[in-house]
Amino acid sequence: MKIKQIILFCFFVFSLPAVGQQPFSKELSLGISSGMTLSSIDFLPSMKQNSHWTYNGGATARFISGKHVGIQGELNFSQRGWNKRMANDSTYSRTLNYLEIPLLTHFYIGNKVRFIIHLGPKFSYLLSENANANFTPNNTREYKPIANKIDYGLCGGGGLELRTSALNYIIEGRYYYGLSDLFPNGRGHDFMRSANRNISVNFVVLYNILK
């Protein structure tokens, strides 16, 4: 009995390299994305905020270099910001328009239908901003002009991908955690923290160049 178990064990061990060497085809895809973002700013001291829905979309390039893993780069137009209503029914909203570049590691499981995960850094540059208020804001606290135009942080998310012979259709959700601040922070300033936080849902269509 022991000899049979040893033979089975050896067969299993020596068969692992053969499994890892199964044929694999690299993939290269290009496409576009469009979606909505639920934006907020992580202010400290904290400030009550209402839902602030904005738009995001852009171009996507993905290269899958190994089984279950690849890289994905994007060039997006992304709107962020915040929205608040005060006790006296005054309202104030601020929309920030960014050019952003996410550089993501792409993980997937499946074939025709895939579960996908994206993780990585995101770098952004503030192109413009606009504010809406039913009162005249002063030049203090969150009403000041944005001081830091460069934003960076970490993003991650997951979704489902439906693959066809020519096109891939993806629905994905992501969370972004900003590591930089909009305003100067610390002693002598209005805030200790003022970083972007948002959740987005996107629809993506990719064209298979290499498959």
C-alpha positions as semicolon CSV with decimal commas, in nm:
position;residue;x (nm);y (nm);z (nm)
1;M;0,000;0,000;0,000
2;K;0,282;0,237;0,082
3;I;0,448;0,169;-0,255
4;K;0,127;0,255;-0,440
5;Q;0,095;0,584;-0,246
6;I;0,456;0,673;-0,326
7;I;0,402;0,606;-0,697
8;L;0,086;0,822;-0,702
9;F;0,267;1,102;-0,517
10;C;0,560;1,095;-0,763
11;F;0,320;1,097;-1,059
12;F;0,142;1,404;-0,915
13;V;0,466;1,596;-0,847
14;F;0,621;1,529;-1,187
15;S;0,298;1,612;-1,368
16;L;0,286;1,969;-1,226
17;P;0,545;2,113;-1,470
18;A;0,350;1,968;-1,761
19;V;0,035;2,144;-1,640
20;G;0,222;2,475;-1,613
21;Q;0,351;2,433;-1,970
22;Q;0,012;2,413;-2,136
23;P;-0,014;2,628;-2,452
24;F;-0,089;2,995;-2,383
25;S;-0,162;3,274;-2,629
26;K;-0,071;3,629;-2,540
27;E;-0,343;3,893;-2,579
28;L;-0,338;4,258;-2,680
29;S;-0,658;4,464;-2,671
30;L;-0,749;4,830;-2,723
31;G;-1,078;4,997;-2,644
32;I;-1,286;5,265;-2,476
33;S;-1,467;5,302;-2,144
34;S;-1,747;5,515;-2,004
35;G;-1,911;5,532;-1,663
36;M;-2,022;5,720;-1,355
37;T;-1,835;5,812;-1,038
38;L;-1,966;5,870;-0,687
39;S;-1,718;6,129;-0,559
40;S;-1,629;6,272;-0,220
41;I;-1,336;6,432;-0,039
42;D;-1,189;6,288;0,280
43;F;-1,176;6,609;0,484
44;L;-1,029;6,619;0,833
45;P;-1,196;6,773;1,029
46;S;-1,477;6,579;0,864
47;M;-1,757;6,751;0,674
48;K;-2,098;6,603;0,593
49;Q;-2,135;6,555;0,219
50;N;-2,419;6,460;-0,015
51;S;-2,391;6,227;-0,314
52;H;-2,192;6,386;-0,596
53;W;-2,226;6,192;-0,922
54;T;-1,979;6,271;-1,200
55;Y;-1,861;6,128;-1,534
56;N;-1,549;5,936;-1,632
57;G;-1,433;5,770;-1,952
58;G;-1,139;5,726;-2,186
59;A;-0,910;5,486;-2,370
60;T;-0,781;5,149;-2,250
61;A;-0,488;4,930;-2,358
62;R;-0,439;4,581;-2,212
63;F;-0,162;4,326;-2,264
64;I;-0,195;3,978;-2,112
65;S;0,152;3,831;-2,094
66;G;0,088;3,522;-1,883
67;K;-0,189;3,288;-1,785
68;H;-0,426;3,476;-1,549
69;V;-0,215;3,795;-1,538
70;G;-0,134;4,101;-1,748
71;I;-0,103;4,478;-1,740
72;Q;-0,351;4,753;-1,826
73;G;-0,294;5,121;-1,893
74;E;-0,559;5,388;-1,939
75;L;-0,588;5,752;-2,038
76;N;-0,910;5,892;-1,892
77;F;-1,106;6,210;-1,840
78;S;-1,235;6,188;-1,483
79;Q;-1,462;6,421;-1,289
80;R;-1,447;6,426;-0,908
81;G;-1,542;6,663;-0,630
82;W;-1,790;6,708;-0,347
83;N;-2,137;6,832;-0,268
84;K;-2,279;6,958;0,059
85;R;-2,596;7,111;0,199
86;M;-2,578;7,327;0,509
87;A;-2,827;7,372;0,792
88;N;-2,962;7,696;0,644
89;D;-3,041;7,519;0,314
90;S;-2,737;7,669;0,147
91;T;-2,583;7,433;-0,110
92;Y;-2,233;7,411;-0,250
93;S;-2,086;7,171;-0,505
94;R;-1,741;7,157;-0,664
95;T;-1,654;6,950;-0,972
96;L;-1,288;6,881;-1,052
97;N;-1,190;6,776;-1,404
98;Y;-0,884;6,549;-1,419
99;L;-0,673;6,384;-1,686
100;E;-0,576;6,054;-1,526
101;I;-0,343;5,763;-1,601
102;P;-0,407;5,438;-1,413
103;L;-0,129;5,175;-1,439
104;L;-0,287;4,848;-1,330
105;T;-0,205;4,483;-1,283
106;H;-0,475;4,274;-1,448
107;F;-0,582;3,938;-1,302
108;Y;-0,846;3,710;-1,450
109;I;-1,010;3,370;-1,402
110;G;-1,214;3,199;-1,672
111;N;-1,226;3,181;-2,049
112;K;-1,531;3,305;-2,241
113;V;-1,668;3,462;-1,925
114;R;-1,398;3,597;-1,695
115;F;-1,390;3,738;-1,346
116;I;-1,134;4,019;-1,347
117;I;-0,945;4,215;-1,080
118;H;-0,743;4,536;-1,126
119;L;-0,495;4,679;-0,876
120;G;-0,241;4,958;-0,906
121;P;-0,153;5,328;-0,881
122;K;-0,327;5,616;-1,052
123;F;-0,178;5,955;-1,140
124;S;-0,392;6,256;-1,230
125;Y;-0,359;6,621;-1,331
126;L;-0,629;6,881;-1,263
127;L;-0,739;7,041;-1,590
128;S;-1,015;7,269;-1,462
129;E;-1,279;7,308;-1,194
130;N;-1,618;7,467;-1,146
131;A;-1,833;7,543;-0,842
132;N;-2,205;7,595;-0,793
133;A;-2,354;7,766;-0,488
134;N;-2,673;7,952;-0,392
135;F;-2,469;8,193;-0,181
136;T;-2,143;8,387;-0,215
137;P;-1,861;8,170;-0,073
138;N;-1,571;8,333;0,108
139;N;-1,206;8,241;0,044
140;T;-1,168;8,003;0,337
141;R;-1,174;7,630;0,399
142;E;-1,319;7,425;0,110
143;Y;-1,405;7,736;-0,091
144;K;-1,040;7,814;-0,167
145;P;-0,889;7,742;-0,512
146;I;-0,737;7,393;-0,536
147;A;-0,372;7,419;-0,436
148;N;-0,238;7,085;-0,563
149;K;-0,312;7,007;-0,926
150;I;-0,130;6,673;-0,919
151;D;-0,321;6,389;-0,757
152;Y;-0,203;6,032;-0,698
153;G;-0,331;5,729;-0,513
154;L;-0,427;5,363;-0,529
155;C;-0,721;5,205;-0,705
156;G;-0,861;4,857;-0,725
157;G;-1,174;4,679;-0,832
158;G;-1,332;4,385;-1,006
159;G;-1,590;4,289;-1,260
160;L;-1,705;4,051;-1,530
161;E;-1,585;4,021;-1,889
162;L;-1,775;3,858;-2,176
163;R;-1,543;3,760;-2,460
164;T;-1,634;3,715;-2,827
165;S;-1,417;3,654;-3,133
166;A;-1,358;4,025;-3,196
167;L;-1,481;4,226;-2,896
168;N;-1,474;4,194;-2,518
169;Y;-1,748;4,353;-2,305
170;I;-1,667;4,444;-1,944
171;I;-1,864;4,581;-1,651
172;E;-1,643;4,684;-1,361
173;G;-1,653;4,864;-1,028
174;R;-1,353;5,040;-0,870
175;Y;-1,254;5,224;-0,555
176;Y;-0,994;5,502;-0,552
177;Y;-0,801;5,603;-0,240
178;G;-0,616;5,932;-0,288
179;L;-0,280;5,976;-0,117
180;S;-0,231;6,343;-0,203
181;D;-0,430;6,642;-0,077
182;L;-0,621;6,919;-0,251
183;F;-0,535;7,190;0,001
184;P;-0,230;7,262;0,221
185;N;-0,273;7,062;0,541
186;G;-0,139;7,067;0,895
187;R;-0,087;7,334;1,159
188;G;-0,189;7,679;1,049
189;H;-0,420;7,546;0,777
190;D;-0,792;7,468;0,761
191;F;-0,757;7,091;0,716
192;M;-0,537;6,805;0,831
193;R;-0,642;6,600;0,529
194;S;-0,825;6,672;0,201
195;A;-0,789;6,370;-0,029
196;N;-1,000;6,233;-0,315
197;R;-1,211;5,925;-0,250
198;N;-1,447;5,779;-0,509
199;I;-1,632;5,473;-0,631
200;S;-1,689;5,425;-1,003
201;V;-1,883;5,188;-1,227
202;N;-1,770;5,155;-1,589
203;F;-1,867;4,979;-1,910
204;V;-1,569;4,889;-2,130
205;V;-1,546;4,758;-2,486
206;L;-1,212;4,614;-2,600
207;Y;-1,109;4,512;-2,954
208;N;-0,878;4,210;-2,977
209;I;-0,566;4,299;-3,179
210;L;-0,370;3,992;-3,070
211;K;-0,544;3,681;-2,944
